[in-house]
Amino acid sequence: MPRSAPRFQPKGFTPTDEQTAIQTNSARHVIAMASAGAAKTTTLALRIAESVTRGVAPEHVVVLAFSAEAARVLRQRLTDIGLEARLARRVRCTTFDDFARDTLRELEGRDTPFLPSPEAAAPKVRAAVAELQRLNALRRAPRELWLPEHNAQIADFLKIAHRLKTQLVRPTLDEDETAGERAEALDVPEGAFALYRQLEKERAGDGDGCRWRSGFDATYDLARLLTDGEAPPPPLPRYRVVIVDELQDMNPASYACLEQLLAQGNAFFTGAGDFDQVIHRWAGADVNFIRGHFGATWHNVRRLPLTRTFRHGPVMALATAAFKKKDVHSGRVNAARIEIEHYADAGDAAQRTVARVLDWQQRGRRLDDCAIILRSPDESIAIENALLEAGIGCRVEGLERYFLRPEILMLRGVIAFALQDYESIPGVDRRLLVLQALALWQALSWGERRIEDMKTAAAQPGLFDAVLHGWLLKPQTQAGRAAAALSDDDEDEAARRRLKLIARLRQEGRGDDADLLLARQRQAAETIAETPAQRDARLRLARTLEDLRAAPADEAAHLSLERAVRTLDLGNAARRIFIDPASAEVVVRSIAGFIDAARRLGQPLRAFAQWLRDAEEKVAELRKHKTVLLCTVEAAKGQEFGAVILPFLEEGRFPLAGCDRTEESNRFYVAMTRMRDELGLLLPADGAKASPFVAAMQVERAIERGRLQLDTMGH
Ligand SMILES: Nc1ncnc2c1ncn2[C@@H]1O[C@H](COP(=O)(O)OP(=O)(O)OP(=O)(O)O)[C@@H](O)[C@H]1O
């Protein structure tokens, strides 16, 4: 056996043989791919404690994770299992990207500005877009390029760029290769790839070193530095023990860093993960990569199992085993409850969800230990409203409350304009969001100047009419488009320069030239410069407002809104605005959910607008008390709750239509395994529409067999 008796004995529990095998294994590389809750993090902590107890200096151990939260949890687990705090503190627990950033700082001998969020990176993206547009206009035959302008589009672009970086995609082209061909091979829009190249060029600097790094850039830069050159790669810090949690999120860029780290330190490696938890393919996580490449060239690799989950009891372990067709046993003596309920429609599903939450609370359980996990953010509308009605506060993770989403804000703006009731949108911040959403949906140019104008109007609802007539319903002119991109100072500066030039021309007796300049300026102010999409959106908005104003005051809001959505052609607009088709579909469903909420209330538009305002205030009030969690699967990953409720388990919703089936199955698995004690599964009454995932859990069989197991355990 390649292991000896453990020297480190944890506090509070006895490790299983499987855990001990990993804790004490002498192989150079140990990989444990195991189920959710199967003590992966705990076992990695045991492994570290064992090394330290055997004399490895804690400074020679590094833990690499993909999220700061995972790194924090592992550090905490070290002390939880009984490693002395003074030793645990000296173990470096960090994320891949922070590790790469620190390493580059050492290698480059200087700090590079870090832009931590899409918002922080957006100005750089906008500048690169402007430069690309300028270069494109200089071409003999300018190309039609999709280029992001608005925040949501920039966020989509940054996701694409992130994915390309995980795959180590270089911005340079091969000989005889065009950008279009490369974009096609990478399966990204040509504009997005052109922008990727432009942004990387600007980021790389002009021989003066990297100008900035945003999320994942450091991992990408370090991986390239380690793999691009012919010369020996630059030195990395030397560690004797390297630990990686959540291995399933590994991608080629982080793998390149890990390989060098192991090679240079001649280090021992232990990693743990769960193949079935791959749900971040957009960020380059790819199960084929882990299965095919991970450790393929390493020597002395041991792949060891962890087959017992300690999160939930035998019933849930059996259901998980059936669902994923793998071995899952429970190490916890607990009679978990799995309950299936049927609903008639979305409203009924929401009511049943809320009833479950109330029941949980009435049985003396903590509201904040209960989570409603959704496959898609649009599903939250009915539930948010039902919770509000029942007086239950909720906090959200991974999704935005529905009345803060751009498509709903846009519709609220349209309602406010139609009713000329700008007070129905409370607060400056909210009104600014509404104006930004309108700019997005009307496809208007949106530069620094425009943002300033929007802030001014948001602060004074009296200016909303001016916004409507002077901007939203007025065709954009050449001068307007140019000015939108300038800041107030730039605009003043440009005007000053123009005046100076005209004065100089007149002084020099070149009155004709001065007149020509003035005429051009006038022409720019009068010449319409709208894209077909802008014109279409403007005319549709005008027609919609006319129609809403002409409608009888007592017409039900959902009827008015249905017509408005048709006239605005919001479905097609969404597909134009969001390059990710999945984002566009969420928007379309979110609008349908909003109209459905109006239908249920059955009030006229003015009363509905008022209801929205009141609802928003009530939600803020409820948040001050204990709340239930409403979150996406992605946000729930890594967390656990006493009770988990999964509503809307319909074919097409979960699994979501158009999404990769395996990834959907992984999402469902992540969602269901967050539960400790109770799981509520809500299915449509029409069995033909039920999500196949629930049948795959074989719940009845799991309950029956699980109880038997519990009986034999003497429960
Ligand atoms: N031998 C053991 N006996 C009892 N409880 C244990 C044992 N080992 C670990 N645990 C407990 O099991 C729970 C789940 O462990 P852990 O968080 O390490 O699982 P995980 O596999 O990392 O989960 P996830 O897949 O969700 O990341 C923890 O509360 C941990 O303290």
The ligand as an SDF file (V2000), in Angstrom:
LIG
                    3D

 31 33  0  0  0  0  0  0  0  0999 V2000
  -15.6180   11.6240    8.0770 N   0  0  0  0  0  0  0  0  0  0  0  0
  -16.6050   12.5190    8.2490 C   0  0  0  0  0  0  0  0  0  0  0  0
  -17.5990   12.2830    9.1400 N   0  0  0  0  0  0  0  0  0  0  0  0
  -18.6010   13.1620    9.3180 C   0  0  0  0  0  0  0  0  0  0  0  0
  -18.7170   14.3250    8.6630 N   0  0  0  0  0  0  0  0  0  0  0  0
  -17.7630   14.6160    7.7530 C   0  0  0  0  0  0  0  0  0  0  0  0
  -16.6640   13.7430    7.5080 C   0  0  0  0  0  0  0  0  0  0  0  0
  -15.8930   14.3170    6.5550 N   0  0  0  0  0  0  0  0  0  0  0  0
  -16.4970   15.4920    6.2210 C   0  0  0  0  0  0  0  0  0  0  0  0
  -17.6080   15.6760    6.9450 N   0  0  0  0  0  0  0  0  0  0  0  0
  -18.5820   16.8050    6.8380 C   0  0  0  0  0  0  0  0  0  0  0  0
  -19.3180   16.6560    5.6190 O   0  0  0  0  0  0  0  0  0  0  0  0
  -19.7810   17.9400    5.1210 C   0  0  0  0  0  0  0  0  0  0  0  0
  -19.4900   18.0620    3.6220 C   0  0  0  0  0  0  0  0  0  0  0  0
  -18.0880   18.0820    3.4320 O   0  0  0  0  0  0  0  0  0  0  0  0
  -17.3550   19.0270    2.3750 P   0  0  0  0  0  0  0  0  0  0  0  0
  -17.8360   20.4100    2.4780 O   0  0  0  0  0  0  0  0  0  0  0  0
  -15.8810   18.7620    2.5460 O   0  0  0  0  0  0  0  0  0  0  0  0
  -17.9190   18.3840    1.0250 O   0  0  0  0  0  0  0  0  0  0  0  0
  -17.5690   18.7440   -0.5000 P   0  0  0  0  0  0  0  0  0  0  0  0
  -17.3990   17.4380   -1.1930 O   0  0  0  0  0  0  0  0  0  0  0  0
  -16.4080   19.6510   -0.5630 O   0  0  0  0  0  0  0  0  0  0  0  0
  -18.9490   19.4650   -0.9720 O   0  0  0  0  0  0  0  0  0  0  0  0
  -19.3150   20.2280   -2.4010 P   0  0  0  0  0  0  0  0  0  0  0  0
  -19.3130   19.1890   -3.4540 O   0  0  0  0  0  0  0  0  0  0  0  0
  -20.6670   20.8150   -2.1970 O   0  0  0  0  0  0  0  0  0  0  0  0
  -18.2330   21.2450   -2.5650 O   0  0  0  0  0  0  0  0  0  0  0  0
  -19.0570   18.9660    5.9790 C   0  0  0  0  0  0  0  0  0  0  0  0
  -19.9760   19.4940    6.9070 O   0  0  0  0  0  0  0  0  0  0  0  0
  -17.9430   18.1750    6.6940 C   0  0  0  0  0  0  0  0  0  0  0  0
  -17.6370   18.7100    7.9620 O   0  0  0  0  0  0  0  0  0  0  0  0
  1  2  1  0
  2  3  1  0
  2  7  2  0
  3  4  2  0
  4  5  1  0
  5  6  2  0
  6  7  1  0
  6 10  1  0
  7  8  1  0
  8  9  2  0
  9 10  1  0
 10 11  1  0
 11 12  1  0
 11 30  1  0
 12 13  1  0
 13 14  1  0
 13 28  1  0
 14 15  1  0
 15 16  1  0
 16 17  2  0
 16 18  1  0
 16 19  1  0
 19 20  1  0
 20 21  2  0
 20 22  1  0
 20 23  1  0
 23 24  1  0
 24 25  2  0
 24 26  1  0
 24 27  1  0
 28 29  1  0
 28 30  1  0
 30 31  1  0
M  END
$$$$
